[in-house]
Amino acid sequence: MPATLTENELGSITAAKVIDARGAACPGPLLEAKKGIGTVPVGAVIEVWSSDPVTKTDIGAWAGKVGHSFLGYLTAEGYERVFVRRTK
């Protein structure tokens, strides 16, 4: 799944909410993202930290299905930072 933003663009995003789901297995990080997206205003970005390698695919598919914008992900030290913009 291609990221919609470059690594530099993603790195410059300040998320309205950071969800630390490191250590949680699928579907934990996705469930946390679903809960978290409703707590930020439309147009804001949530950032999900996950050590589960399928999280970026799951969150990307979910975001597309429900109408949010999957912005991409960055690889960090032992986890991935997944970015989603609330669009509705």
CNS distance restraints for C-alpha pairs under 8 A (distance, minus, plus):
assign (resid   1 and name CA) (resid  57 and name CA) 7.01 0.50 0.50
assign (resid   1 and name CA) (resid  60 and name CA) 7.73 0.50 0.50
assign (resid   2 and name CA) (resid  72 and name CA) 7.27 0.50 0.50
assign (resid   3 and name CA) (resid  70 and name CA) 7.63 0.50 0.50
assign (resid   3 and name CA) (resid  71 and name CA) 5.97 0.50 0.50
assign (resid   3 and name CA) (resid  72 and name CA) 4.07 0.50 0.50
assign (resid   3 and name CA) (resid  73 and name CA) 6.82 0.50 0.50
assign (resid   4 and name CA) (resid  70 and name CA) 7.31 0.50 0.50
assign (resid   4 and name CA) (resid  71 and name CA) 5.15 0.50 0.50
assign (resid   4 and name CA) (resid  72 and name CA) 5.84 0.50 0.50
assign (resid   5 and name CA) (resid   9 and name CA) 5.85 0.50 0.50
assign (resid   5 and name CA) (resid  10 and name CA) 6.18 0.50 0.50
assign (resid   5 and name CA) (resid  71 and name CA) 5.91 0.50 0.50
assign (resid   5 and name CA) (resid  72 and name CA) 6.31 0.50 0.50
assign (resid   6 and name CA) (resid  10 and name CA) 6.17 0.50 0.50
assign (resid   7 and name CA) (resid  11 and name CA) 5.95 0.50 0.50
assign (resid   7 and name CA) (resid  73 and name CA) 7.92 0.50 0.50
assign (resid   7 and name CA) (resid  74 and name CA) 6.63 0.50 0.50
assign (resid   8 and name CA) (resid  12 and name CA) 6.34 0.50 0.50
assign (resid   9 and name CA) (resid  13 and name CA) 6.73 0.50 0.50
assign (resid  10 and name CA) (resid  71 and name CA) 7.63 0.50 0.50
assign (resid  10 and name CA) (resid  72 and name CA) 7.39 0.50 0.50
assign (resid  10 and name CA) (resid  73 and name CA) 7.35 0.50 0.50
assign (resid  10 and name CA) (resid  74 and name CA) 7.27 0.50 0.50
assign (resid  10 and name CA) (resid  83 and name CA) 7.74 0.50 0.50
assign (resid  11 and name CA) (resid  74 and name CA) 7.74 0.50 0.50
assign (resid  14 and name CA) (resid  45 and name CA) 7.65 0.50 0.50
assign (resid  15 and name CA) (resid  44 and name CA) 7.12 0.50 0.50
assign (resid  15 and name CA) (resid  45 and name CA) 4.92 0.50 0.50
assign (resid  15 and name CA) (resid  46 and name CA) 5.23 0.50 0.50
assign (resid  15 and name CA) (resid  47 and name CA) 5.83 0.50 0.50
assign (resid  16 and name CA) (resid  40 and name CA) 6.58 0.50 0.50
assign (resid  16 and name CA) (resid  44 and name CA) 5.94 0.50 0.50
assign (resid  16 and name CA) (resid  45 and name CA) 5.58 0.50 0.50
assign (resid  16 and name CA) (resid  46 and name CA) 5.85 0.50 0.50
assign (resid  17 and name CA) (resid  36 and name CA) 7.44 0.50 0.50
assign (resid  17 and name CA) (resid  40 and name CA) 7.10 0.50 0.50
assign (resid  17 and name CA) (resid  45 and name CA) 7.02 0.50 0.50
assign (resid  17 and name CA) (resid  46 and name CA) 4.91 0.50 0.50
assign (resid  17 and name CA) (resid  47 and name CA) 6.33 0.50 0.50
assign (resid  18 and name CA) (resid  46 and name CA) 5.88 0.50 0.50
assign (resid  18 and name CA) (resid  47 and name CA) 4.76 0.50 0.50
assign (resid  18 and name CA) (resid  48 and name CA) 5.90 0.50 0.50
assign (resid  18 and name CA) (resid  49 and name CA) 7.41 0.50 0.50
assign (resid  19 and name CA) (resid  32 and name CA) 7.10 0.50 0.50
assign (resid  19 and name CA) (resid  33 and name CA) 7.25 0.50 0.50
assign (resid  19 and name CA) (resid  36 and name CA) 7.30 0.50 0.50
assign (resid  19 and name CA) (resid  46 and name CA) 7.39 0.50 0.50
assign (resid  19 and name CA) (resid  47 and name CA) 6.12 0.50 0.50
assign (resid  19 and name CA) (resid  48 and name CA) 4.72 0.50 0.50
assign (resid  19 and name CA) (resid  49 and name CA) 6.08 0.50 0.50
assign (resid  20 and name CA) (resid  48 and name CA) 6.09 0.50 0.50
assign (resid  20 and name CA) (resid  49 and name CA) 4.86 0.50 0.50
assign (resid  20 and name CA) (resid  50 and name CA) 6.87 0.50 0.50
assign (resid  21 and name CA) (resid  28 and name CA) 7.20 0.50 0.50
assign (resid  21 and name CA) (resid  29 and name CA) 5.27 0.50 0.50
assign (resid  21 and name CA) (resid  32 and name CA) 7.27 0.50 0.50
assign (resid  21 and name CA) (resid  48 and name CA) 6.73 0.50 0.50
assign (resid  21 and name CA) (resid  49 and name CA) 5.48 0.50 0.50
assign (resid  21 and name CA) (resid  50 and name CA) 5.11 0.50 0.50
assign (resid  21 and name CA) (resid  51 and name CA) 7.57 0.50 0.50
assign (resid  22 and name CA) (resid  29 and name CA) 7.89 0.50 0.50
assign (resid  22 and name CA) (resid  49 and name CA) 5.83 0.50 0.50
assign (resid  22 and name CA) (resid  50 and name CA) 4.36 0.50 0.50
assign (resid  22 and name CA) (resid  51 and name CA) 4.92 0.50 0.50
assign (resid  22 and name CA) (resid  52 and name CA) 7.42 0.50 0.50
assign (resid  22 and name CA) (resid  79 and name CA) 6.96 0.50 0.50
assign (resid  23 and name CA) (resid  50 and name CA) 7.05 0.50 0.50
assign (resid  23 and name CA) (resid  51 and name CA) 5.89 0.50 0.50
assign (resid  23 and name CA) (resid  52 and name CA) 7.35 0.50 0.50
assign (resid  24 and name CA) (resid  28 and name CA) 5.51 0.50 0.50
assign (resid  24 and name CA) (resid  29 and name CA) 6.40 0.50 0.50
assign (resid  24 and name CA) (resid  50 and name CA) 7.37 0.50 0.50
assign (resid  24 and name CA) (resid  51 and name CA) 7.43 0.50 0.50
assign (resid  24 and name CA) (resid  52 and name CA) 7.16 0.50 0.50
assign (resid  25 and name CA) (resid  29 and name CA) 7.15 0.50 0.50
assign (resid  25 and name CA) (resid  52 and name CA) 6.03 0.50 0.50
assign (resid  26 and name CA) (resid  30 and name CA) 7.15 0.50 0.50
assign (resid  26 and name CA) (resid  52 and name CA) 6.80 0.50 0.50
assign (resid  26 and name CA) (resid  54 and name CA) 7.44 0.50 0.50
assign (resid  26 and name CA) (resid  55 and name CA) 6.96 0.50 0.50
assign (resid  27 and name CA) (resid  31 and name CA) 6.18 0.50 0.50
assign (resid  27 and name CA) (resid  55 and name CA) 7.90 0.50 0.50
assign (resid  28 and name CA) (resid  32 and name CA) 6.20 0.50 0.50
assign (resid  29 and name CA) (resid  33 and name CA) 6.18 0.50 0.50
assign (resid  29 and name CA) (resid  48 and name CA) 7.24 0.50 0.50
assign (resid  29 and name CA) (resid  49 and name CA) 7.97 0.50 0.50
assign (resid  29 and name CA) (resid  50 and name CA) 6.50 0.50 0.50
assign (resid  29 and name CA) (resid  55 and name CA) 6.56 0.50 0.50
assign (resid  30 and name CA) (resid  34 and name CA) 6.21 0.50 0.50
assign (resid  30 and name CA) (resid  55 and name CA) 6.71 0.50 0.50
assign (resid  30 and name CA) (resid  58 and name CA) 6.76 0.50 0.50
assign (resid  30 and name CA) (resid  59 and name CA) 5.90 0.50 0.50
assign (resid  31 and name CA) (resid  35 and name CA) 6.32 0.50 0.50
assign (resid  32 and name CA) (resid  36 and name CA) 5.95 0.50 0.50
assign (resid  33 and name CA) (resid  37 and name CA) 5.94 0.50 0.50
assign (resid  33 and name CA) (resid  46 and name CA) 7.74 0.50 0.50
assign (resid  33 and name CA) (resid  48 and name CA) 6.71 0.50 0.50
assign (resid  33 and name CA) (resid  59 and name CA) 7.64 0.50 0.50
assign (resid  34 and name CA) (resid  38 and name CA) 7.17 0.50 0.50
assign (resid  35 and name CA) (resid  39 and name CA) 7.35 0.50 0.50
assign (resid  36 and name CA) (resid  40 and name CA) 7.21 0.50 0.50
assign (resid  36 and name CA) (resid  46 and name CA) 7.27 0.50 0.50
assign (resid  37 and name CA) (resid  46 and name CA) 6.53 0.50 0.50
assign (resid  37 and name CA) (resid  86 and name CA) 6.42 0.50 0.50
assign (resid  40 and name CA) (resid  44 and name CA) 6.10 0.50 0.50
assign (resid  40 and name CA) (resid  45 and name CA) 7.60 0.50 0.50
assign (resid  40 and name CA) (resid  46 and name CA) 7.66 0.50 0.50
assign (resid  40 and name CA) (resid  86 and name CA) 7.57 0.50 0.50
assign (resid  41 and name CA) (resid  86 and name CA) 7.20 0.50 0.50
assign (resid  42 and name CA) (resid  85 and name CA) 7.86 0.50 0.50
assign (resid  42 and name CA) (resid  86 and name CA) 5.08 0.50 0.50
assign (resid  42 and name CA) (resid  87 and name CA) 5.37 0.50 0.50
assign (resid  42 and name CA) (resid  88 and name CA) 5.62 0.50 0.50
assign (resid  43 and name CA) (resid  85 and name CA) 6.04 0.50 0.50
assign (resid  43 and name CA) (resid  86 and name CA) 5.27 0.50 0.50
assign (resid  43 and name CA) (resid  87 and name CA) 5.61 0.50 0.50
assign (resid  43 and name CA) (resid  88 and name CA) 7.89 0.50 0.50
assign (resid  44 and name CA) (resid  85 and name CA) 5.62 0.50 0.50
assign (resid  44 and name CA) (resid  86 and name CA) 5.70 0.50 0.50
assign (resid  45 and name CA) (resid  83 and name CA) 6.64 0.50 0.50
assign (resid  45 and name CA) (resid  84 and name CA) 5.50 0.50 0.50
assign (resid  45 and name CA) (resid  85 and name CA) 4.24 0.50 0.50
assign (resid  45 and name CA) (resid  86 and name CA) 6.20 0.50 0.50
assign (resid  46 and name CA) (resid  83 and name CA) 5.87 0.50 0.50
assign (resid  46 and name CA) (resid  84 and name CA) 5.47 0.50 0.50
assign (resid  46 and name CA) (resid  85 and name CA) 6.44 0.50 0.50
assign (resid  46 and name CA) (resid  86 and name CA) 7.78 0.50 0.50
assign (resid  47 and name CA) (resid  81 and name CA) 6.22 0.50 0.50
assign (resid  47 and name CA) (resid  82 and name CA) 5.42 0.50 0.50
assign (resid  47 and name CA) (resid  83 and name CA) 4.64 0.50 0.50
assign (resid  47 and name CA) (resid  84 and name CA) 6.61 0.50 0.50
assign (resid  48 and name CA) (resid  80 and name CA) 7.91 0.50 0.50
assign (resid  48 and name CA) (resid  81 and name CA) 5.62 0.50 0.50
assign (resid  48 and name CA) (resid  82 and name CA) 5.00 0.50 0.50
assign (resid  48 and name CA) (resid  83 and name CA) 6.54 0.50 0.50
assign (resid  49 and name CA) (resid  79 and name CA) 6.52 0.50 0.50
assign (resid  49 and name CA) (resid  80 and name CA) 5.66 0.50 0.50
assign (resid  49 and name CA) (resid  81 and name CA) 4.70 0.50 0.50
assign (resid  49 and name CA) (resid  82 and name CA) 6.42 0.50 0.50
assign (resid  50 and name CA) (resid  55 and name CA) 6.71 0.50 0.50
assign (resid  50 and name CA) (resid  79 and name CA) 5.35 0.50 0.50
assign (resid  50 and name CA) (resid  80 and name CA) 5.38 0.50 0.50
assign (resid  50 and name CA) (resid  81 and name CA) 6.67 0.50 0.50
assign (resid  50 and name CA) (resid  82 and name CA) 7.74 0.50 0.50
assign (resid  51 and name CA) (resid  78 and name CA) 6.41 0.50 0.50
assign (resid  51 and name CA) (resid  79 and name CA) 4.22 0.50 0.50
assign (resid  51 and name CA) (resid  80 and name CA) 6.24 0.50 0.50
assign (resid  52 and name CA) (resid  79 and name CA) 7.44 0.50 0.50
assign (resid  53 and name CA) (resid  80 and name CA) 7.74 0.50 0.50
assign (resid  54 and name CA) (resid  58 and name CA) 6.17 0.50 0.50
assign (resid  55 and name CA) (resid  59 and name CA) 5.87 0.50 0.50
assign (resid  56 and name CA) (resid  60 and name CA) 5.88 0.50 0.50
assign (resid  56 and name CA) (resid  72 and name CA) 7.80 0.50 0.50
assign (resid  56 and name CA) (resid  73 and name CA) 6.97 0.50 0.50
assign (resid  56 and name CA) (resid  80 and name CA) 7.87 0.50 0.50
assign (resid  56 and name CA) (resid  82 and name CA) 6.12 0.50 0.50
assign (resid  57 and name CA) (resid  61 and name CA) 6.10 0.50 0.50
assign (resid  58 and name CA) (resid  62 and name CA) 6.10 0.50 0.50
assign (resid  59 and name CA) (resid  63 and name CA) 5.91 0.50 0.50
assign (resid  59 and name CA) (resid  70 and name CA) 7.52 0.50 0.50
assign (resid  59 and name CA) (resid  82 and name CA) 7.93 0.50 0.50
assign (resid  60 and name CA) (resid  64 and name CA) 6.25 0.50 0.50
assign (resid  60 and name CA) (resid  70 and name CA) 5.34 0.50 0.50
assign (resid  60 and name CA) (resid  72 and name CA) 7.91 0.50 0.50
assign (resid  61 and name CA) (resid  65 and name CA) 6.16 0.50 0.50
assign (resid  62 and name CA) (resid  66 and name CA) 6.19 0.50 0.50
assign (resid  63 and name CA) (resid  67 and name CA) 5.80 0.50 0.50
assign (resid  63 and name CA) (resid  68 and name CA) 4.68 0.50 0.50
assign (resid  63 and name CA) (resid  69 and name CA) 5.98 0.50 0.50
assign (resid  63 and name CA) (resid  70 and name CA) 5.83 0.50 0.50
assign (resid  63 and name CA) (resid  84 and name CA) 7.27 0.50 0.50
assign (resid  64 and name CA) (resid  68 and name CA) 6.03 0.50 0.50
assign (resid  64 and name CA) (resid  69 and name CA) 6.68 0.50 0.50
assign (resid  64 and name CA) (resid  70 and name CA) 7.01 0.50 0.50
assign (resid  67 and name CA) (resid  87 and name CA) 6.75 0.50 0.50
assign (resid  67 and name CA) (resid  88 and name CA) 7.34 0.50 0.50
assign (resid  68 and name CA) (resid  84 and name CA) 6.88 0.50 0.50
assign (resid  68 and name CA) (resid  85 and name CA) 6.00 0.50 0.50
assign (resid  68 and name CA) (resid  86 and name CA) 5.19 0.50 0.50
assign (resid  68 and name CA) (resid  87 and name CA) 4.99 0.50 0.50
assign (resid  68 and name CA) (resid  88 and name CA) 7.04 0.50 0.50
assign (resid  69 and name CA) (resid  84 and name CA) 5.57 0.50 0.50
assign (resid  69 and name CA) (resid  85 and name CA) 5.01 0.50 0.50
assign (resid  69 and name CA) (resid  86 and name CA) 6.62 0.50 0.50
assign (resid  69 and name CA) (resid  87 and name CA) 6.67 0.50 0.50
assign (resid  70 and name CA) (resid  83 and name CA) 6.32 0.50 0.50
assign (resid  70 and name CA) (resid  84 and name CA) 4.63 0.50 0.50
assign (resid  70 and name CA) (resid  85 and name CA) 6.57 0.50 0.50
assign (resid  71 and name CA) (resid  82 and name CA) 7.78 0.50 0.50
assign (resid  71 and name CA) (resid  83 and name CA) 5.31 0.50 0.50
assign (resid  71 and name CA) (resid  84 and name CA) 5.47 0.50 0.50
assign (resid  71 and name CA) (resid  85 and name CA) 6.93 0.50 0.50
assign (resid  72 and name CA) (resid  82 and name CA) 6.07 0.50 0.50
assign (resid  72 and name CA) (resid  83 and name CA) 5.64 0.50 0.50
assign (resid  72 and name CA) (resid  84 and name CA) 7.51 0.50 0.50
assign (resid  73 and name CA) (resid  80 and name CA) 6.54 0.50 0.50
assign (resid  73 and name CA) (resid  81 and name CA) 5.30 0.50 0.50
assign (resid  73 and name CA) (resid  82 and name CA) 4.29 0.50 0.50
assign (resid  73 and name CA) (resid  83 and name CA) 5.90 0.50 0.50
assign (resid  74 and name CA) (resid  80 and name CA) 5.69 0.50 0.50
assign (resid  74 and name CA) (resid  81 and name CA) 5.08 0.50 0.50
assign (resid  74 and name CA) (resid  82 and name CA) 6.65 0.50 0.50
assign (resid  75 and name CA) (resid  79 and name CA) 6.32 0.50 0.50
assign (resid  75 and name CA) (resid  80 and name CA) 4.56 0.50 0.50
assign (resid  75 and name CA) (resid  81 and name CA) 6.30 0.50 0.50
assign (resid  76 and name CA) (resid  80 and name CA) 5.45 0.50 0.50
assign (resid  76 and name CA) (resid  81 and name CA) 6.81 0.50 0.50
